[in-house]
Amino acid sequence: MCAQKEGNAPGLLWSVLTNKCPRCRKGHLFTYKNPYKWGKTVAMPENCPVCGQKYELETGFYFGTGYVSYGLTIMFTALTFVLWWLILGISLQDNSILWWLAANAAIIMAMQPILQRWSRSMWIAFFVRYDKGTLLKSN
């Protein structure tokens, strides 16, 4: 008997945020769990270790992740601006906008490996659908 209840698919959002295979939502998308392993941030196996889903669907498949990464960065920037405004306040009379820009740039640079992985995870999730049959076959 499968540990999960029938009809209960692992959540799409959770599988994207935890970088799981979009088809089985169990296998890891990336070879290394640590996104800060420099030079190997986006190293991926050819296929999912659980269901065998091919990760690079065609040559240059992940070129489109630049658009997703850009969108994530813009959303994050808007979020930090609103939080800075609500918590610390923004005024034209002082340098608070410059301080926010500097803090936002530093945070975005530090989060870049995570954003790269999330954009790849979202991109492949657009094209590969969850298949509950793969869980039954792999168990």
N, C-alpha and C positions, 0 to 999 in steps of 0.2 A: 504494500500500500504506500502510496506517495505521501510524504510528510505534509504536503500542502493540500488544502481542500480543493476539490475539483471546481473549476470555474474561477478560481482565484489566481489571477495573473500577478506576478510581481509588478509593482508599480513602475510605470514608464519613467516618471520624473526621478524616482529613487535610483533606477538602473542607469539613467543618464548621469546623474550626479556622482554615482559610485563607479562609473566607467565600466559597466557590464555589457556583455554582448546583447544587442537588441533582439536577436532571435530567441535565445533561451533565457536571457537575463540572469545567467549564472556565471558564465565564463568571463575572465578578465580581458578587457580590450588591449591593455598595455602589458608589455613584457615585465616592466619593473613597476612595483607599486609606488615607489617614491617618485613624485613628479619633479623633484629637484636633483635628480641624478643627471648632471649636466652632460649634454651630448646624446642622451638616451631618453629625453623627456617624452617623445612621441614614438618610441620604438614599440612596434606591434608585431605579434606573431602573424603568420600568414592566415591561419584559421583559428576559430574558437576552439579552445581545448575541451570544451564540454559537448557542443553540438556540431562542430566542424564547419560553421558558417565562414565563408571567405570574407576577410575584412577589407581587402582592397578590391572593390567590385569591378573596377576598370583602371587602366593606367591614368594617373593624375586625378583619381577620385577625390582626394582630400584637398584639391585646390580651392574648392568652394567653401572650405572652413574659414577662410579669411573673412567672408561676409558674416558668418556666425560670430566669429571672434570680435569683429568690429561692433556688432549689435550688443554683445555681452559687455564690451568695454563702455559703450555709450550708456547702457542701462546702469552699470556700476557707477559711472561718473555722475549721472543724474541722482542716484541714490546717495552718494557721498555728499553731493552739493546740498540736497534737502536736509540730510542729517546734520551737516555742518551749520546750515542756516538755523535749524531748530534748536540745536544744542549750544552753539557758540555765537551765532548771529553773524550776519554779513553786512558790512557797511561800506559806503564809498568814502568815508572819512578816515579810514585806517587801512592797513594792509591785509585785512582778513581774507579778501579774495585771493591775494597772492599766496598767503599761507595755505588756503584750501587747495589751490592749484599744485603747490609743492607737495603737500601731503597726499593728494589724489594721485599725482604722478609716481610718487614713491610706492604707494600701495599697489598701483596697477603694475608697475615693474616687478614687484615682489610676487604678485599673483599670476604673472604671465604664463608660467608652466601649467598652472591649474586651469587657466582660461583656455589654453591651447588644447588641453585634454578634453575639457567640457565641450569645446566647439567640435572636435572630432567625434565625440560621443553623440552629440546632437545631430550632426550631419549624417552619420550612418543610420541613426534612428529614423531619419526622414525617409530612408530608402528601404530599410529592412524591417519587416513587421514581426511582432511576437508570434511564435508558433508553439502552442502548448503541447503539441505532439512531440516536439523535440525533447521535452522533459521526460515524457513517458518512454521514449526510445533510449535515452541515456541512463535511465535508472535500472 
